[in-house]
Amino acid sequence: MTTENAVRCLAGTLVLIGLGLGLLVNPWFFIIVGFVGLNLIQSSFTKFCPAEMIFCKMGLPRTIQAK
């Protein structure tokens, strides 16, 4: 798994959790969904993603190396 895949997995998981909590517990949990969306948009323009930096420090490769 690369950092790009891990970021996508994390974003999708947080969106689903935020939607579920927003529907079942309290609408304020929809803020999680908004935060994830805004972070994805800003990272596409600035190339700065805190989650990617954390995954790199955990040892995940940025790309899959060709054989």
N, C-alpha and C positions, 0 to 999 in steps of 0.2 A: 504494500500500500504506500502510495506517495503522499506528500503533504497536501497536494491538490485534492486527492480523493478523500483524505481525512477531513479537510475543511468542509467539503461538500457533505460528507456524512454527518459531521457535527452540526452544520447549519440545518440540514433536513431534520435531524433529531430534535433540535431546539424548536424549530417551527412546529413540529407535530406535538411536542410537549406543551408549548405555549397555546396552541389551538385547543388541545384537550383540556388544559386547566382553565382557559378562558371560557369554554363552553360549559364545563361541569362545576367549576369552583367559583370563579370571580372574573368578570370581564377585564379587570385590570391586568390580568395575565397576558392579554393581547399585546401589551407593551413589549413582551419578549419577542413576539413575531416582528413587530416594527423595528426593534433594535437589530435583530438579525438581518432584516432586509436592508436597513440603512448601512450596516457594516459591510454587507456584500457590495452595495453600490459604491461606497467610498473606497473600498479596497480595489475595485476595478479601475478607478481613476488614479489613485495615489500609489498603488502597488504596495501598500502597507497593510498587513493583516496580522494582528496580534496572535490569532490562533495558529497561523502558519509558523510564526516564530517559535511558539511553544512546541509544536510538533517537530520542528527542526531540532530543537534542543533535546527532544525525547529520542532523537536518532532516526526519524523517518527520512528517507531520501526525497529530495525535491522532484526528481524525475526518475523514470526507469531507464537504466543504462542499457544501451544496445549491446547485443552479444556478438 
